[in-house]
C-alpha cells in the first residue's frame, strides 16, 4: 500500500491521503455490488452508512474510519496550516488496512 511507503518516508499528509483513498475506493467497490456510484465523496460515504452501517452489515467503526479519514484528507488538502502528525498517519493506515480487509471479506462472500 502506498500509504505505508509514504509513512516510512515521513510524508505523513501524503500517507493519510493515500489511506483515505484506499478506504474510499474499498467502499466504492462495496457499493458496486449494488450497482451504485456517486460523484461526491460525501455521497459515497453517506450511502455506505445508510445501507451498510445502519443495517449492521458492517460495524459502526468502519463508518467512523471513513468519516475521520475524509476529514483529515480534506483538512490537509485545503487548510493552509493543518499538519498531519505521524500518529495520525499511522492510525489512518491501520484503519485503511482494517476496512480493506473487511471489504474484501464482504465482496468474497457475495
Secondary structure, DSSP 8 states (H G I E B T S, - for coil): -HHHHHHHTT-HHHHHHHHHHHHHHHHHHHHHTTT---SSHHHHHHHHIIIIITTTSS-HHHHHHHHHHHHHHHHHHH-TT----HHHHHHHHHHHHHHHHHHHHHHHH-
